[in-house]
Structures are given as structure tokens and as C-alpha cells.
Amino acid sequence: MAPRRIVFYRTRTGQCPLEEFLDSLPAREAKRIVWLLGLIRDLDKVPENYLKKLKGTGEIWESRIQLGAKAFRVLGFFLGDRFIATNAFVKKSQKTPKPAIEIAERHKRDFDERSKTNG
């Protein structure tokens, strides 16, 4: 299988929530998240401890990485051979925060709508 493509979602105004999140992190933490996205890109079957579909969502997946005491999450969805990374956060509780899931679902709807109009 050819590698998947990792696409960073951009808003209609060109903002990229994942880039902004990565830019806010120390280099070591940002590199680990990039490493995680590389797993999604390169592995046919990503181990569930790194990538898991969130139950009760509109096809939102959570990619997960631990770095010391910090747990990082990148949310996104699959479209063909692409993983569209919508947003990311530092996880501070057991459950994935509902607002983070809602952001990912809103970005997915926006992406889908713009994909239809742009052919």
C-alpha cells in the first residue's frame, strides 16, 4: 500500500489549527506529534494505542501520543488515502473533551462542503 497523505485542515480564511498548535509547543513535543502523524502516513495498520476511532462521532479518529506526563491528541478523519488532521490538544482528563470533538466534526463538515463545491 502506498503511504497515506496527511493533510492539515485549513479554515476558509486559511488558518490551520494544527499548525498553530504545533507552533505553540516546544520543539521536542512538536517533533513527537509529527512522528505520530508519520505512523499514520506510513503504516498500513496503525496500532490502536496510537490511532482509534472515537465512538459516537461522525467518523472522527483520535491519534494519541504520550510524552512524559503529557498526553497529546490529534483529531481528524479519513478521506480515501488521506488523513485530514483537524485539531489537536493536550489531554488533561480521562475522556476526550466534547468541545474538541465538536471542533473536529465542524471542521469535517466544512471540509466536506468545500470539497463538493470545489469539485
C-alpha positions in Angstrom: 0.0 0.0 0.0 1.3 3.5 -0.8 1.6 5.8 2.1 -1.4 7.8 3.2 -1.3 11.5 2.8 -1.5 13.7 5.9 -3.4 16.9 5.2 -3.7 19.7 7.7 -7.2 21.2 7.7 -7.4 24.9 6.8 -10.3 27.2 7.5 -12.0 29.2 4.8 -9.7 32.1 5.9 -6.6 30.0 5.6 -5.9 29.4 9.3 -4.5 26.0 10.2 -5.4 24.9 13.8 -2.9 22.1 13.8 0.0 24.3 12.6 -0.9 26.8 15.3 -1.0 24.1 17.9 2.4 22.7 16.8 3.9 26.2 16.7 2.8 26.8 20.3 4.8 23.7 21.6 8.4 23.3 22.4 10.3 21.6 19.5 10.6 18.3 21.3 6.8 18.0 21.8 6.1 19.1 18.2 8.5 16.6 16.8 6.7 13.7 18.7 3.4 14.8 17.2 5.0 14.9 13.7 6.4 11.4 14.4 2.9 10.2 15.3 1.5 11.6 12.0 4.3 9.8 10.3 3.0 6.5 11.7 -0.5 7.2 10.3 1.1 8.0 7.0 3.4 5.0 6.7 1.7 2.1 8.5 -1.0 0.0 6.8 -2.4 -0.8 10.2 -1.7 1.7 12.9 -1.7 0.2 16.4 -4.8 1.1 18.4 -2.7 2.7 21.1 -1.8 5.4 18.5 -5.0 5.7 16.5 -8.6 4.9 17.4 -12.0 5.9 16.1 -14.0 7.9 18.6 -17.3 6.2 19.4 -20.4 8.2 18.8 -18.8 10.6 16.4 -19.2 11.3 12.7 -16.1 9.3 11.7 -13.7 11.3 13.9 -10.4 9.5 14.8 -8.1 10.3 17.7 -4.4 9.9 17.3 -2.6 9.6 20.6 1.0 10.1 21.9 2.4 10.3 25.4 5.5 12.4 26.2 6.4 12.2 29.8 3.4 13.3 31.9 1.7 15.0 28.9 -0.8 13.2 26.6 -1.2 14.8 23.2 -4.2 14.1 20.9 -4.7 15.0 17.2 -8.2 14.6 15.9 -9.1 14.1 12.2 -10.9 11.9 9.7 -10.0 9.7 6.7 -11.0 10.6 3.2 -9.7 8.0 0.7 -5.9 7.7 1.1 -5.8 10.9 3.2 -5.9 11.6 6.9 -7.3 15.1 7.4 -5.9 16.4 10.7 -8.4 18.9 12.1 -7.2 20.0 15.6 -5.0 19.0 18.5 -4.8 19.5 22.2 -3.1 18.4 25.4 -5.3 15.8 27.1 -5.9 16.6 30.8 -8.8 14.2 31.6 -9.7 10.6 31.0 -12.3 11.4 28.4 -11.7 13.3 25.2 -13.2 16.8 25.8 -16.6 17.2 24.0 -15.6 20.7 22.7 -12.5 19.2 20.9 -14.7 16.6 19.2 -17.2 19.2 18.2 -14.4 21.3 16.6 -13.2 18.3 14.7 -16.8 17.5 13.5 -17.4 21.1 12.5 -14.1 21.2 10.5 -15.0 17.9 8.8 -18.4 19.3 7.7 -16.7 22.4 6.4 -14.1 20.4 4.6 -16.8 18.1 3.1 -18.9 21.1 1.9 -15.9 22.9 0.4 -14.7 19.7 -1.3 -18.1 19.3 -3.0 -18.2 22.9 -4.3 -14.5 22.8 -5.5 -15.0 19.5 -7.4 
